[in-house]
């Protein structure tokens, strides 16, 4: 029973490492909406 649990845990760890290596070269798209929202909040604070 312990061997099955160890195999499952080992498989999850190896799978996560392989996924991380596969997705490492991918680039995240820039979040334009997020920065614009903060700029709008900054402008509204200036007016108050």
N, C-alpha and C positions, 0 to 999 in steps of 0.2 A: 504493500500500500504506500509506503514511504517513497519507493522508487517511482511510482506513477506521479506523485506530487512533485518530486524533484525533476522529472522529465518535463512536466507541464511548465514549471517555473523556468527551467533552463530554456525551453522553447520560446517562452514569452520574452525573455531577456535577449536571446539571439535574434528573434524577430524584430524587436525594437531597435537593436543596433543596426540591423540590415536596413530597416526603414530610414533611420537617421542618416546612414551613409548614402542612401538613394536620394534623399531630399535635400542633402546639404548644398549642392550646387545651385538649387533653385533660388530665385530672387523673389522677394516679397514686393508686390506692387505698392507704390507710395499711397498713403492715405491723405488725399487732398481735402476731403470733406472734414476730417478730424481737425486739421490745422486751420481751416477756414472758420470752423465753429468757434475755436478759441480766439481767433482774431476778432470775430464779431462780439464775443463776450468782453474782450479787452476794450473795444470801442464803446460799448454801452456803459462800461464802468467809468470811462473818461468823462462821458456826458453827465453822469449823475453827480 
